[in-house]
């Protein structure tokens, strides 16, 4: 419980840092800047600036969950897992913890954003057309990213899983640049779907209407999370706890 | 009752367990004796459900491991090199573990600590424990929930002579309660006096 409180505190601080960082640059943002992501096309200096602003929270949640699975299968973790009902129930408890981390992150981001925008009375430049859907996509995308990290941790060292997951996220954002008309790329490199600039939530003439409809997108993300969870269940049933 | 049927385990093409068939009865203490690398620990891991058999099965009270259940439902275990959380004292460590199954009360935890004569060090963090004290706490961890199956890998390691006597008394009390106890050791002299049966293992095979 103490560990979870510490994680929640760190995530709140991350949300704070992210907001201050985003508000300090001179770029245009919506009312929920953490949902904006990176516009496409974009010049390199702007790409870096937008990317860092979006990526801070993803990296933080990924880092907080570093070793969440693989370390628990070693040493002391065996005393825990043996006292559980089954391997699958143990894995489900880990997945639930991941959801808690993601929801606390997003909740912190919402609180920080609302608080500062109310007290500072700042007006966002860009219009976010569907904020609720934007938040939903954001939550589902982070969960899918962390699910990739989870399954990788069941196959390799936690540090390697962390690096591979984060490389995939950064590659996804940058590789789509230049291929923005190909809708399928946004599904293969799904971290793009969390970005208002890329999922059609923010008016962006080059992409508007291209990736949608929204129902298809959130269904895709849910299927992706369930698929990764199923793969993890198959793996945990076969894993040797040496 | 633990029934092992034609159990084999291969690791990287090497046979660590070969065609093991044996039945462990309730309320008995078994001594599993063998040299280093003979397969003692691997057999304990197979019974605990920590490894998946290449062939054969382990059945606990009629339920097949990895088919009907993932782990024995009531088990206490010591595996080599496993330590509890060093930043906490003994009671906190056991409380954390007790919170998972919720079958042991605070009284059970304190009783287990007292049985292993660790109550004198109630406020001491585990990081300040000697090797012998850590091993005693490990034994407390394995018995405090009154499990049906107790698997102990080299339980008397690092414990002094008087401590070994105390541990053997406790294990006999656990047997009288009805627990099945399997002790793996290379030091026959320590555990021989209390074992109801001695099983020798060599190159992954039981010598019956």
Boltz contact constraints between the chains, C-beta under 6 A:
constraints:
  - contact:
      token1: [A, 75]
      token2: [B, 82]
      max_distance: 6.0
  - contact:
      token1: [A, 79]
      token2: [B, 97]
      max_distance: 6.0
  - contact:
      token1: [A, 82]
      token2: [B, 71]
      max_distance: 6.0
  - contact:
      token1: [A, 83]
      token2: [B, 100]
      max_distance: 6.0
  - contact:
      token1: [A, 83]
      token2: [B, 101]
      max_distance: 6.0
  - contact:
      token1: [A, 86]
      token2: [B, 70]
      max_distance: 6.0
  - contact:
      token1: [A, 87]
      token2: [B, 70]
      max_distance: 6.0
  - contact:
      token1: [A, 240]
      token2: [B, 51]
      max_distance: 6.0
  - contact:
      token1: [A, 241]
      token2: [B, 50]
      max_distance: 6.0
